[in-house]
Amino acid sequence: MANSALEIVGLVLTLIGLIGTAASTGMPMWRVTAFIGENIIVFETRFEGLWMNCFRQANIRMQCKVYDSLLALPPDLQAARGLMCCSLALAALGLLIALLGMQCTSCIQNNDQAKRMVLITAGSMVIVACICVLIPVSWTAHVIIRDFYNPLLIDAQRRELGEALYIGWVASAFLLFGGCMFVCCNVQSDLQAARGLMAASVAVASIALVVSAVGMKCTKVVDHRARTKHIVLVTGGCLFLLACLTTIIPVSWTAHVIIRDFYNPLLIDAQRRELGEALYIGSRRKVYIQP
């Protein structure tokens, strides 16, 4: 019963995250005109989004124009479009898959193991969707802040963070919590889950190491355009963060289980464990206490 309630909470959180992601993707308020210096009083506000530019005159009327060519757009804008669309697809597909495996539905009958695997798969897809939202939103915010403090730009060229970025951050948080609800509520064997996550962490970290080496200034794998190398290095950094997350989850969960069992009055001393050295260095191990 408790798991069923948590699954419903995860479903609601994922749905809210999906709606927020769709709103952030469609809104033109990614970059907004900055009111600084002599640009305090203006009659026209400019909004720049993933799909269109909009102008609002004297808070009365807004006119929008869709970008004419996809290939003429900057690479970071094309990447942001692709990642946000991938996030929408993954979150929507994860939500539909989660409906199949929930205890309150009868799509899969008399097979609890299959239901758990379906929900874990759905949760993993939702977490990946969260990462696909965070990357373009955070990268766009980084570019806006960097250009804002660039002394080579005039005040009219500076932009501020738009409402769509904040909605994207909030939506990614809802997706993260919803995905974690699906995964954590259906993992029966912490050893199996830890094995999978640690193996995934090693694989992702290895890929991130190769990607980062490709984008370093001392290598010549890609051309020497700063923007290209920056995008490659940002991708490598995001992969490292994902590897960090897949390491922290099993290590922290194992520590939680050990501490919980240690203070469980129903267990005898021979059944209690302590935190092993491997947990402190990022792996998983239990140290047995001799009775």
Secondary structure as GFF3:
##gff-version 3
##sequence-region A 1 291
A	DSSP	alpha_helix	2	26	.	.	.	ID=ss1
A	DSSP	beta_strand	31	33	.	.	.	ID=ss2
A	DSSP	beta_strand	44	48	.	.	.	ID=ss3
A	DSSP	beta_strand	52	57	.	.	.	ID=ss4
A	DSSP	beta_strand	61	66	.	.	.	ID=ss5
A	DSSP	alpha_helix	75	101	.	.	.	ID=ss6
A	DSSP	alpha_helix	112	148	.	.	.	ID=ss7
A	DSSP	three_ten_helix	155	157	.	.	.	ID=ss8
A	DSSP	beta_strand	159	161	.	.	.	ID=ss9
A	DSSP	alpha_helix	163	184	.	.	.	ID=ss10
A	DSSP	alpha_helix	190	215	.	.	.	ID=ss11
A	DSSP	alpha_helix	226	262	.	.	.	ID=ss12
A	DSSP	three_ten_helix	269	271	.	.	.	ID=ss13
A	DSSP	beta_strand	273	275	.	.	.	ID=ss14
A	DSSP	alpha_helix	277	280	.	.	.	ID=ss15
A	DSSP	beta_strand	286	288	.	.	.	ID=ss16
###
